Amino acid sequence: YTIMYSNGYIFRYAAIMVIVAAALLSTAAMFLKPFQEKNRAIEKMGSILISADIKDVETEQTISTFNQYVVEALIVDSEGTIVDSYTEGVMQESKAFEIDLKKELYKKSKSEKFALPLYVVEKEGVKTYVIPMRGSGLWGPVYGNMALAEDLNTIVGVTFDHDGETPGLGAEITTPMFTKQFIGKKIFDEQGNFTSIKVVKGGAKTLPQPEQIHAVDAISGGTITSNGVGDMIQNVIESYEPYFKKQK
């Protein structure tokens, strides 16, 4: 025979199942959150190391390698003043590592005071200065790191990533074919003026010879993402210009 249930019973049963499922999902999210945060931190540390030409680091060794090579974590304000310097202890516990780049760059866009992180990496006695970056692509945020040599002008390496750029087009910003172009480029001209790095549609060779040292080729078919990367570099790196000038 067929058992008939009232509408009220079905509604109560469905409501109970929704509540139970929500409780299970919430519990799982709370349980997984520390692991997710640790993975994000490891990814962040790995990206900083790669930009500074410290590569082939196994995932389980990322934290120890980060603390081996990062000798100072700085916070630099909008006037180029060092407001915090962390040189001893666990580097990922520094105030610089905890800075919300999106929030600080938003303050900058509103002409408010801001503070940004800067990491000093030392390898075989040579220091590299790593600047985290964040901007906007076609479908979402783009971000990465730029490592500068001790002259605070010459690029040692970069890393880029994104949340949703188009595979085969804008997503190509993560590939060595794009990132290797930046190595050896300069962010200041011979007169000491900040030039940033232009991401040029049609190629850097379309520019006059003196400007090519400050430019790279855009991604073919990824114009908006390429423009986003160029804008990100301009916006973020110029924020450190007062600091660079004080150091020089």
N, C-alpha and C positions, 0 to 999 in steps of 0.2 A: 504494500500500500504506500501511498505517497504522503509524506509528512508535510504539512503546510505550516509555514511560519508567518507570524504577523509582521506587518511593516515595522512596527515598533521594535520587535525582536531583532529583525535584520539591521535596523538602524543602530541599535545598541551594540550589536555584535561588531559591526563595521567600525563604530566609534572606538570600541575597546581595542580592536586590532590596530587602528591608526595610532592610538596612544602608546600601545606596546612597541610598535615599530619605531615610533619617534623616540621613545625612551632608549631603545636599543641603539639607534643611530647616534643619539646624543652621547651615550656612554662610550660607544666606539670612537667617536670624534675626540672626546676628552682623553681617552686612553692613547690614541694615536698622535695627538697634538705635540707632545714632547719629541717624538721621533721625527715628525714632519719638520719641526723647527730646527732640530739638529741637522737634518738633511739639507735644509735651506742654508744653514750656516756653513756646512761643509762645501756646498756648491759655491757659495760666495767666496770662501777662502781659496778654493781651487781656482776660481776665475782670476782672483788677484795674483796668485802665484804664476799662472800661465802668462798673464800680461807682462810680468817681470822676467819672462824667459826661464821660469822654473817649471819644467814640464815632466811628463811621465810619472806623476806622483800617484801612487795607488790610493784609492778612496780611503782605506783604513789608516793611511799614513798622512792624510791631508792635515789634520789638526796639529800633529807633531811637527810636520814640515813647515806649516804656517808659523808656528812659534819659533822654529829654528831660524827662519829667514827674515821674518818681519821684526825689525829691531825697535821700531817706534810707530805708535799710532797717534796721529795728531788731529786736533780739531782746529780749523782755521776759520776766523769770522770774516764778515764782508769787507773789513778794512785790512785784511791780510795779517791780522794778529793771531798768534798761536794762543788759544784760550785753554787748551788742555794737551798735555803730552804724557803718554803712557809708554814707559820703557821697560818696566819690570813686571813680571807676572804673566798671566795667561792672556794673550793678545786679543782673543775673541771676547774677553770680558771687559775690554776697554770701552770707554764712553764713545769713542769714534766708531767702533763696530756696531753700536746700538743706534746710531743716527738714522732717522727716517729721511732718506734722500728726497723722496717725493714731497714730503712736508716742508723741508728746508728750501727746496727749489720753488715751491709755491710761495713761500715768504718772499723770495727774491722777486718773483713776478709781480708781487704787490708792493715792491720797493720797501720792504721791511728788512730788518736785520736778520741775518741768517748765519748758520755755522755748518761747515762741511768737513767730511773726513779726508785724511791724507795718510797714506801708509808708506813708511820708509822700509824698503827691502834691501838687505845687504847680502851679496853673494861674492865670495872670494875677494872681500875688501872693497868691492865696488857697490855704491849705493844707487838705488833706483827709487823714484817717487811715483807711487801709484795713486791715480785719481779715479774714484768711482763715478760713473755717469748714468744719467737717466733722461729719457726723452719720449717722444711719441712717434710711432710708425704709422702704417696705413690702417691696421686693425686693432692696435693696442700699444702698450708701452714697449720701447726698446731700451736696452740698458747695457752696461759693460764697464770696462776699466781701460784707462790709458796709462802706460808707464813711461815716465820721462827719465832721461839720463841725468847725471849730476849737474849738467849745465842748465837743467830745467827748461830745455828747449827741444832737444832731439828725442824723438819717439823711439823707445826700445821695443815696445809691443803693445797690442791692444786685444781686447776680447769684446765680442758683442753677443747679445742674445735678445730674445723677443718672446712675447706671449701668444702671437697669433698671425705672424706675417705669412704670406703665401709661399708654399713650398715651390722651389725651383725659381722663384722670383725674389721678393723681398727677404725671404728666409735665408738667402745666400750670404747675408751679412755675417753669418756665423762661420763661414768657410775660410780656410787658409788663403784661397784665391783672392778674397777680399781683404782679409786682415793683414796679410803679409805686405800689402802695398804701403802700409803706414810706417813700417820700420825704416828709420833713417830720415823721415820727414821732419820738418821743423815748424814750430808754432809761432816763432818770432822771426821777423825779417832781419837783415843785416844792421838796420838802424835801431833795432830793439822794439819795433812796433809789433803788437800782437796781431797775427794774421789768422789764427786758427788753422783748421785743415778743411779745405773745400772738397766736397764730393761731387765730381763734375760729370754731368751727362755728356757723353761723347768722348770722354777721356781727358786726363790731366794734360796730355800733350797738345790739346787745343788751346791751352793758355800760353802766354809769353813765357819764354825760358825761365826767367827769374822767379815766376810764380809757381812753377811746377813742383818745387821743393815743398810747397805748402798745399798740395792737392793730390787726390787719388781718383781713380776711375769709379764712376757710379756702377751699380748693378744693372745689367741690361734687363729691361722690362720691369725693373723695381724702382722706378723714379721716385715715387712718394716715400718709400722706405729709405732710399738713399738720401733724399732731402731731409728726412727725419733724423738720420744719423748725423748729417752735416750740421743741422740746427742744434742737435744735442751737444755736439762737441763745442760749437761756438758758445752756447749758453753756459755750459758747465765749466769749461776750461777758463773762460774769461773771468769767472768768479774767483779764480785763484791768482789772477794777474797781480793784485796788490801784494799778495804773499811772495810771488816770484820776484817782484821788484825789490821788496825788502831784503830778500835773501841775496840778491845780486849787488 
